[in-house]
Amino acid sequence: MAETYVKQREKVGRKDVSRPANPEPLTVPVFDNHCHLEIADGDDALTLAEQLDRAAAVGVAGVVQASGDIASSQWAAEAAESDSRVLAAVAIHPNDAPIYAAEGRLDEAIRIIDELAGRPRVRAIGETGLDYFRTDEEGRPAQMASFEAHIALAKKHGIAMQIHDREAHRDVLDTLIRVGAPERTVFHCFSGDEDMAREAAEHGYWLSFAGNVTFKNAQNLRDALAVTPRERILVETDAPFLTPAPFRGRPNAPYLVPITMRFMAAELGADVDELCAQVRQNTIDVYGEFA
């Protein structure tokens, strides 16, 4: 069994790995458009239903469960079929693509993702893209081949695509322009600056902001948020990672979305309810209705 998020945090010296208390509920419910609820957040990990119930209690009406390999993609598809508050995104993560390729299994993995993408509650291909932080030059051709194959799947099935982009901004944008992006393309956990945000918005992409927009060292994300058209903003947790301040380092979960939403509203000088209503509609525009 994979090591829990809490044990990983303990190894790097995080002293407080408890779950934060529930934030004040949002008046207008929103959706967490990218999370990984299959990753346990501790030895007393909550069930899927418990996670969703806790989120619903604070105004987070549903989640898009993202994936990174065959097992998590299958889990996401099954979770979406078991609970109307979940939609699924399926994919081979860019950092996993070179591993599958080295084992001679990438084509078969893409075939399985293709099959899963045909299920009615699978509404996105994701997360896919390029990652130059964890993958070296040798693995990048496999990443690119996988990325292009995933783009084709999103277009084939007429569903959205969630992009993972880490230290590969220009190549990701150029690839989307070269091969043609799916109609609904989302930069999950947007990590660029205001210039990239403007360019992405000009192409009609959505930018999804996670808890790291609240970090002190993330002024680039706040600058990007400021220039992103309201109709292109999404919110996510990337749970159990990227817990918003002041709880950075502790386990993240969809119920903490209100912290990020209120922070973004304050940064934009926007009414919280109005921004929530816009982000909620944006999510539905990208993925369709949940129930």
C-alpha positions, 0 to 999 in steps of 0.5 A: 500500500502506498505511504500515506500523505501524513507519513510523507509529511512527517518524514520532511519534518512537518510537526502538525499533520492534523486535519484543519477545522472546517472553515466557514461555509460558503453561501454559494456552493462551488466545486473542487475541480481537481483532487486525488481522494484515493491518496490516504491522508492518514491512518484514519483516512476518511472514506469517499462519502465522508470526504464528500459529506464534509465538503458539502457541509461547507459549500463544496458541492462536488469534486472532479477526481483526477488521475495519474496512472491506470489504477487511479484512473480506474478508481476515479471512474468507479468513484464517479459512478458510485456517487453523483457528487464526483466526476472523473478525469483519467490519464497517465501522468507526465511523470509516469509516461516515461516509466510506462514507455520504458516497460513497453506499456505506454500504448496499452495504458493509453488504450485503457484510458481511451476505454475509460474515457468513454464512460458517461461520468468521465468528463475529462482527460487528466492530468496530462502535460509536461513536467521538466522538474521531475523528468530529465531530457531522456524521458521527455520524448515519452512525455510528449508522445503521451501528451499528444495522445491524451490531447487526441483522446480528449478531442475524440471523446469531446471531453475536457482536458486537465493539464499538468505543467511544471517548468514547461510553460512554453512547450505546453503552450506551443504543443497546444497551438501546434496540434490543436487544443481540446475545446475545453482545456484547463491548466490545473494548478496554474503555475505560470505568471501574468503573461502566461495567464493572458496568453492562455486566456486569449486561447480560451483556456481555463486557469485553475487556482489551488491553495498555493495561490495563498503562499507568501512566495507565490506572487506570480500566481496572484499576478496571474489571477488578477489578469485572468477573466472571471469566466476563465477562473476555476478553483481546486485543492489538488488534495491532499497536496497544496493546503492553503495558508495558514495550514500549509503542510497539513493534509488538504481536502475538498472541504478547505476550498472555501479558504482559497475562494475567500482569498481569491475574492479578497485579491480580486476585490470581488464579492465572495458570493458573486465570485463563487457563482461565477466559478461554479458556472465555469466548472459546469461549463467545462465538465457539465452537470454533476447530477 
